[in-house]
Amino acid sequence: MSSSPDVHFISGLPRSGSTLLSALLSQNPALVTSGRTSPVAPMILRVSSLMAEGEYACDFDAIRRDRVLRQILDSYYAPDADRRIIIDTHRDWCARLGLIDTIFPKARVICCVRDPIWIMDSLERLIVRDPILSSHLVPIGRRATQHDRLDHLLSPDGVFGYAWRVLIEAFHGPFANRLILIDYDYLARYPKAVLSALTRELDLPAHDYDLDHVESLDHGAFDQTLATPGLHRLRPKVEFEARRCILPPSVQERLAGGMFWRTPQAAENGVRILA
């Protein structure tokens, strides 16, 4: 068995199904998934910065650089090295497609997406579930009102704003053909179709996924660190849930029409869309 399994990535927008998709894929015994955001991307980026400048830059030619960076991921997943495919999750992968193209040349990046109105609705529901508004998704000085919270989440430093910007750049960039975009509504309504399409696109071993018994991986400590319990909690059955939007009409109007991936531009860029 090769010491370097095939690698793919999950990225995209928050509250758009990445945790659900990772949990489903983890049922396949040939795969190992990170389940939630992993530290692999930040580790690779920090090490690569040492290679780019400073007194150590001259120590790394392209071959040594690529070997070291690849080994970070291989070493992190070493306990599951007997599995054939690794799928790692982090928002930063959309911003590092050039690096992926170099050190993981066969990799694809699965980007989970969703109507921004419902992403913000979901984030707001998570935050206000706590009566003292302690979620670290928003700085304490920006938690007082819904408009303050949403303004931060939409800002370049916000959990949505950052992911939105890097996804748009990836969608229009030179490596757009590596992207597979999966709309949350489509995943929730037609999970079998999504998993079947991914099996073909990524050349995954076939597996009979159990859509009625989805196990939430243990993310309690991670969610607690962000003071946002339930951030990665999953319902045991995959199904679409209709609900009332709690955002004011003015905010909904501000976010309306944001699903840029539902345009002919996707096909022109070589992006695969499951929506």
Beta strands, then each sheet from edge to edge (+ up, - down):
strand 1: 6-12
strand 2: 31-37
strand 3: 85-89
strand 4: 109-113
strand 5: 179-183
strand 6: 272-274
sheet 1: 2+ 3+ 1+ 4+ 5+ 6+
end
